[in-house]
């Protein structure tokens, strides 16, 4: 499961509720969570702070380090 979705589900929130709490549009939030759009550094930080996670955990979990 997508780490952003997992963090949102843990808070028992809809995408719309999470977007409003973070301060971004529902449309933007949905696209970021679904992987159809990237997020700016500012938005990544706001989302990480809101969910109590690191930016790496939410956005770069699947990157393999060699």
C-alpha positions in Angstrom: 0.0 0.0 0.0 1.2 3.5 -0.8 2.9 5.1 2.3 0.8 8.3 2.1 -2.4 6.3 1.9 -1.3 4.1 4.8 -0.6 7.2 6.9 -3.9 8.7 6.0 -5.8 5.5 6.8 -4.0 5.4 10.2 -5.6 8.8 11.0 -8.9 7.5 9.7 -9.4 10.4 7.4 -10.7 10.8 3.8 -8.5 12.3 1.2 -10.6 15.5 1.3 -10.2 15.8 5.1 -6.4 15.2 4.9 -6.0 17.8 2.1 -7.9 20.4 4.1 -5.9 19.8 7.2 -2.6 20.0 5.2 -3.8 23.1 3.4 -3.8 21.9 -0.2 -6.6 21.2 -2.6 -8.4 17.8 -2.6 -7.5 17.4 -6.3 -3.8 18.0 -5.6 -3.8 15.7 -2.6 -5.5 12.9 -4.5 -3.1 13.2 -7.4 -0.1 13.1 -5.1 -1.4 10.1 -3.1 -2.3 8.2 -6.3 1.2 8.9 -7.8 -0.1 11.0 -10.7 1.7 14.1 -9.6 4.8 15.0 -7.6 4.8 17.3 -4.7 6.9 20.3 -4.1 9.4 20.2 -1.2 7.2 22.5 0.8 4.2 20.2 0.3 6.2 17.1 1.1 7.3 18.7 4.4 3.7 19.8 5.3 2.4 16.3 4.6 5.2 14.7 6.6 4.6 17.0 9.5 0.9 16.4 9.4 1.2 12.6 9.3 4.1 12.5 11.8 6.4 10.7 9.3 9.6 11.6 7.6 9.6 12.9 4.0 11.7 9.9 3.1 9.2 7.4 4.6 6.3 9.0 2.8 7.8 9.8 -0.6 11.0 7.7 -1.1 10.3 4.4 0.7 10.6 2.4 -2.5 13.9 3.8 -3.7 16.6 1.2 -3.5 20.0 2.3 -2.2 23.1 0.6 -3.7 
